[in-house]
Amino acid sequence: MEPNSHHLVMGQLTDFLTGRCIADTHDERYHQKLARHLVETLGYTREQIRQKQTVEIPSGSQIARVTVDFLVGCGSRVDMLIKYAPGSLVTRRLSNLALSRMIQPVYIPIVVTTNGEDAEVVSGLTGKVLAEGIQAIPGPEDSFMTQIPDPPVTIPEGIVEKAVRIAYACEVEGSCLMDNDFKCDTWYCYPDRTQDKP
């Protein structure tokens, strides 16, 4: 075990997308499995996939930073968000939808929640479940992806504010406690330095 971590580190492995050497954990093995599925099965290029992206959740004098496993799209545009976590998919649907609305000023059309064995594909615009199962994650030629609105739909400011509150409640306040001073290492809190400005 690493200090302040509940994830068993079993050695090192090579990251499929970057070729870098990283820690080998049970969660990372699922992450790598998903990365291979995106490229080798669905047909995305490595350049279309950004992995382990940070989303900042402001709250009062602090900012929590949560990691999203994959953002898929062309250039700066994100068409699909994929977030992995072990356990129930349904309980993470709302928080993942909220995170998707904090990343860019327009809706991310497809939001995928997965535990590595199963998946839920949700419309980022409506929150409606579109499909279920790992095999249902859409590839670049899938109708879910080819029918994405163009131009993309802008997210109203009020929706973003609600998303921040939901994400904080689910991802930060609802995260697992290891001890009194440290929470699960899927998120970190930092002082919000904007509070120091006159």
Contacts in CASP RR format, 6 or more apart in sequence:
PFRMAT RR
TARGET T0000
AUTHOR 0000-0000-0000
METHOD contacts of the structure
MODEL  1
MEPNSHHLVMGQLTDFLTGRCIADTHDERYHQKLARHLVETLGYTREQIR
QKQTVEIPSGSQIARVTVDFLVGCGSRVDMLIKYAPGSLVTRRLSNLALS
RMIQPVYIPIVVTTNGEDAEVVSGLTGKVLAEGIQAIPGPEDSFMTQIPD
PPVTIPEGIVEKAVRIAYACEVEGSCLMDNDFKCDTWYCYPDRTQDKP
1 7 0 8 1.000
1 8 0 8 1.000
1 9 0 8 1.000
2 9 0 8 1.000
2 23 0 8 1.000
4 178 0 8 1.000
4 182 0 8 1.000
4 185 0 8 1.000
5 185 0 8 1.000
6 176 0 8 1.000
6 178 0 8 1.000
6 184 0 8 1.000
6 185 0 8 1.000
7 25 0 8 1.000
7 26 0 8 1.000
7 27 0 8 1.000
7 185 0 8 1.000
8 25 0 8 1.000
8 26 0 8 1.000
9 23 0 8 1.000
9 24 0 8 1.000
9 25 0 8 1.000
10 24 0 8 1.000
10 25 0 8 1.000
11 23 0 8 1.000
11 24 0 8 1.000
12 21 0 8 1.000
12 22 0 8 1.000
12 23 0 8 1.000
12 24 0 8 1.000
13 21 0 8 1.000
13 22 0 8 1.000
13 23 0 8 1.000
13 24 0 8 1.000
13 28 0 8 1.000
13 29 0 8 1.000
13 32 0 8 1.000
14 20 0 8 1.000
14 21 0 8 1.000
14 22 0 8 1.000
15 21 0 8 1.000
15 22 0 8 1.000
15 32 0 8 1.000
15 35 0 8 1.000
16 32 0 8 1.000
16 35 0 8 1.000
16 36 0 8 1.000
16 39 0 8 1.000
17 35 0 8 1.000
17 39 0 8 1.000
17 46 0 8 1.000
17 49 0 8 1.000
17 51 0 8 1.000
22 28 0 8 1.000
27 84 0 8 1.000
27 86 0 8 1.000
30 84 0 8 1.000
30 115 0 8 1.000
30 116 0 8 1.000
31 51 0 8 1.000
31 69 0 8 1.000
31 84 0 8 1.000
33 116 0 8 1.000
34 69 0 8 1.000
34 70 0 8 1.000
34 82 0 8 1.000
34 84 0 8 1.000
34 114 0 8 1.000
34 116 0 8 1.000
35 49 0 8 1.000
35 51 0 8 1.000
35 70 0 8 1.000
37 134 0 8 1.000
37 137 0 8 1.000
38 44 0 8 1.000
38 49 0 8 1.000
38 70 0 8 1.000
38 72 0 8 1.000
38 82 0 8 1.000
38 137 0 8 1.000
39 45 0 8 1.000
39 46 0 8 1.000
39 49 0 8 1.000
42 137 0 8 1.000
42 138 0 8 1.000
42 139 0 8 1.000
42 140 0 8 1.000
43 139 0 8 1.000
43 140 0 8 1.000
44 72 0 8 1.000
44 139 0 8 1.000
44 140 0 8 1.000
48 72 0 8 1.000
48 73 0 8 1.000
48 74 0 8 1.000
48 140 0 8 1.000
49 70 0 8 1.000
49 71 0 8 1.000
49 72 0 8 1.000
49 73 0 8 1.000
50 70 0 8 1.000
50 71 0 8 1.000
50 72 0 8 1.000
51 69 0 8 1.000
51 70 0 8 1.000
51 71 0 8 1.000
52 67 0 8 1.000
52 68 0 8 1.000
52 69 0 8 1.000
53 67 0 8 1.000
53 68 0 8 1.000
53 71 0 8 1.000
53 103 0 8 1.000
54 65 0 8 1.000
54 66 0 8 1.000
54 67 0 8 1.000
54 68 0 8 1.000
55 65 0 8 1.000
55 66 0 8 1.000
55 67 0 8 1.000
55 68 0 8 1.000
55 99 0 8 1.000
55 102 0 8 1.000
55 103 0 8 1.000
55 167 0 8 1.000
56 63 0 8 1.000
56 64 0 8 1.000
56 65 0 8 1.000
56 102 0 8 1.000
57 63 0 8 1.000
57 64 0 8 1.000
57 65 0 8 1.000
57 66 0 8 1.000
57 102 0 8 1.000
57 164 0 8 1.000
57 167 0 8 1.000
57 168 0 8 1.000
57 171 0 8 1.000
57 172 0 8 1.000
58 164 0 8 1.000
58 192 0 8 1.000
59 164 0 8 1.000
59 168 0 8 1.000
59 172 0 8 1.000
60 192 0 8 1.000
60 195 0 8 1.000
61 191 0 8 1.000
61 192 0 8 1.000
61 195 0 8 1.000
62 189 0 8 1.000
62 190 0 8 1.000
62 191 0 8 1.000
62 192 0 8 1.000
63 189 0 8 1.000
63 190 0 8 1.000
63 191 0 8 1.000
63 192 0 8 1.000
64 168 0 8 1.000
64 171 0 8 1.000
64 172 0 8 1.000
64 187 0 8 1.000
64 188 0 8 1.000
64 189 0 8 1.000
65 187 0 8 1.000
65 188 0 8 1.000
65 189 0 8 1.000
65 190 0 8 1.000
66 99 0 8 1.000
66 167 0 8 1.000
66 171 0 8 1.000
66 172 0 8 1.000
66 186 0 8 1.000
66 187 0 8 1.000
67 186 0 8 1.000
67 187 0 8 1.000
68 81 0 8 1.000
68 82 0 8 1.000
68 83 0 8 1.000
68 99 0 8 1.000
68 103 0 8 1.000
69 82 0 8 1.000
69 83 0 8 1.000
69 84 0 8 1.000
70 80 0 8 1.000
70 81 0 8 1.000
70 82 0 8 1.000
70 83 0 8 1.000
71 78 0 8 1.000
71 80 0 8 1.000
71 81 0 8 1.000
71 82 0 8 1.000
71 103 0 8 1.000
71 108 0 8 1.000
72 78 0 8 1.000
72 79 0 8 1.000
72 80 0 8 1.000
72 81 0 8 1.000
72 82 0 8 1.000
73 79 0 8 1.000
73 80 0 8 1.000
76 104 0 8 1.000
77 104 0 8 1.000
77 152 0 8 1.000
78 103 0 8 1.000
78 104 0 8 1.000
78 108 0 8 1.000
79 108 0 8 1.000
79 109 0 8 1.000
79 110 0 8 1.000
79 145 0 8 1.000
79 148 0 8 1.000
80 108 0 8 1.000
80 109 0 8 1.000
80 110 0 8 1.000
80 111 0 8 1.000
80 112 0 8 1.000
80 138 0 8 1.000
80 145 0 8 1.000
81 96 0 8 1.000
81 99 0 8 1.000
81 100 0 8 1.000
81 103 0 8 1.000
81 108 0 8 1.000
81 110 0 8 1.000
81 111 0 8 1.000
81 112 0 8 1.000
82 112 0 8 1.000
82 114 0 8 1.000
82 137 0 8 1.000
83 92 0 8 1.000
83 96 0 8 1.000
83 99 0 8 1.000
83 111 0 8 1.000
83 112 0 8 1.000
83 113 0 8 1.000
83 114 0 8 1.000
84 114 0 8 1.000
84 115 0 8 1.000
84 116 0 8 1.000
85 92 0 8 1.000
85 113 0 8 1.000
85 115 0 8 1.000
85 186 0 8 1.000
86 115 0 8 1.000
87 115 0 8 1.000
88 115 0 8 1.000
89 113 0 8 1.000
89 114 0 8 1.000
89 115 0 8 1.000
89 118 0 8 1.000
89 119 0 8 1.000
89 120 0 8 1.000
90 120 0 8 1.000
92 113 0 8 1.000
92 170 0 8 1.000
93 113 0 8 1.000
93 120 0 8 1.000
93 122 0 8 1.000
93 127 0 8 1.000
93 129 0 8 1.000
94 166 0 8 1.000
94 170 0 8 1.000
95 166 0 8 1.000
95 167 0 8 1.000
95 170 0 8 1.000
95 171 0 8 1.000
96 111 0 8 1.000
96 113 0 8 1.000
96 122 0 8 1.000
97 111 0 8 1.000
97 122 0 8 1.000
97 124 0 8 1.000
97 127 0 8 1.000
97 163 0 8 1.000
98 162 0 8 1.000
98 163 0 8 1.000
98 164 0 8 1.000
98 166 0 8 1.000
98 167 0 8 1.000
98 170 0 8 1.000
99 163 0 8 1.000
99 167 0 8 1.000
99 171 0 8 1.000
100 107 0 8 1.000
100 108 0 8 1.000
100 111 0 8 1.000
100 124 0 8 1.000
101 107 0 8 1.000
101 108 0 8 1.000
101 124 0 8 1.000
101 155 0 8 1.000
101 159 0 8 1.000
101 160 0 8 1.000
101 163 0 8 1.000
102 160 0 8 1.000
102 163 0 8 1.000
102 164 0 8 1.000
102 167 0 8 1.000
105 154 0 8 1.000
105 155 0 8 1.000
106 152 0 8 1.000
106 153 0 8 1.000
106 154 0 8 1.000
106 155 0 8 1.000
107 124 0 8 1.000
107 125 0 8 1.000
107 152 0 8 1.000
107 153 0 8 1.000
107 154 0 8 1.000
107 155 0 8 1.000
108 124 0 8 1.000
109 123 0 8 1.000
109 124 0 8 1.000
109 125 0 8 1.000
109 144 0 8 1.000
109 145 0 8 1.000
109 148 0 8 1.000
109 149 0 8 1.000
109 152 0 8 1.000
110 121 0 8 1.000
110 122 0 8 1.000
110 123 0 8 1.000
110 124 0 8 1.000
110 130 0 8 1.000
110 138 0 8 1.000
110 144 0 8 1.000
110 145 0 8 1.000
111 121 0 8 1.000
111 122 0 8 1.000
111 123 0 8 1.000
111 124 0 8 1.000
111 127 0 8 1.000
112 119 0 8 1.000
112 120 0 8 1.000
112 121 0 8 1.000
112 122 0 8 1.000
112 137 0 8 1.000
113 119 0 8 1.000
113 120 0 8 1.000
113 122 0 8 1.000
114 120 0 8 1.000
114 134 0 8 1.000
114 137 0 8 1.000
116 134 0 8 1.000
117 134 0 8 1.000
118 132 0 8 1.000
118 133 0 8 1.000
118 134 0 8 1.000
119 132 0 8 1.000
119 133 0 8 1.000
119 134 0 8 1.000
119 136 0 8 1.000
119 137 0 8 1.000
120 129 0 8 1.000
120 131 0 8 1.000
120 132 0 8 1.000
120 133 0 8 1.000
121 129 0 8 1.000
121 130 0 8 1.000
121 131 0 8 1.000
121 132 0 8 1.000
121 133 0 8 1.000
121 136 0 8 1.000
121 137 0 8 1.000
121 138 0 8 1.000
121 144 0 8 1.000
122 128 0 8 1.000
122 129 0 8 1.000
122 130 0 8 1.000
123 130 0 8 1.000
125 149 0 8 1.000
125 153 0 8 1.000
130 136 0 8 1.000
130 144 0 8 1.000
131 144 0 8 1.000
138 144 0 8 1.000
138 145 0 8 1.000
139 145 0 8 1.000
171 186 0 8 1.000
171 187 0 8 1.000
172 183 0 8 1.000
172 187 0 8 1.000
172 189 0 8 1.000
175 183 0 8 1.000
175 184 0 8 1.000
175 186 0 8 1.000
175 187 0 8 1.000
176 183 0 8 1.000
176 184 0 8 1.000
177 183 0 8 1.000
177 184 0 8 1.000
178 184 0 8 1.000
END
